[in-house]
């Protein structure tokens, strides 16, 4: 019989916070969070750094930022594809 049979009513907060479903953080989830949190500020900094170094004009900063984002998404997609075999 399923574990979701009716029992005493619980508060939604209690059901969500104390659920035991083996959803513990993994290395992949930590890396994903790290990439999400640091990619945008890092890419903004890299975009401006290229301008400050004189590699391209000021009007290219937004394009460089977009290119970095697109390249990172493609790289992460390819990496996930290779690692999962799908």
WOVENNOR-V414651 format. One record per residue. SS is DSSP state (hx for helix, st for strand, lp for the rest). PHI is phi in whole degrees, 0 to 359 (* if undefined). Layout:
SS:PHI
SS:PHI
//
This chain:
lp:*
lp:293
lp:280
lp:265
lp:288
lp:300
lp:227
lp:298
lp:294
lp:240
lp:295
hx:301
hx:298
hx:294
hx:295
hx:282
hx:282
lp:252
lp:289
lp:249
lp:231
lp:61
lp:268
lp:294
lp:299
lp:244
hx:300
hx:298
hx:291
hx:294
hx:295
hx:297
hx:296
hx:298
hx:296
hx:298
hx:285
hx:253
hx:292
hx:295
hx:299
hx:295
hx:289
hx:297
hx:298
hx:296
hx:297
hx:290
hx:298
hx:296
hx:294
hx:297
lp:281
lp:85
lp:284
lp:201
lp:286
hx:302
hx:293
hx:270
hx:303
hx:297
hx:295
hx:295
hx:301
hx:298
hx:296
hx:297
hx:297
hx:297
hx:295
hx:293
hx:298
hx:296
hx:295
hx:294
hx:299
hx:296
hx:296
hx:297
hx:298
hx:291
hx:289
hx:268
lp:73
lp:248
//
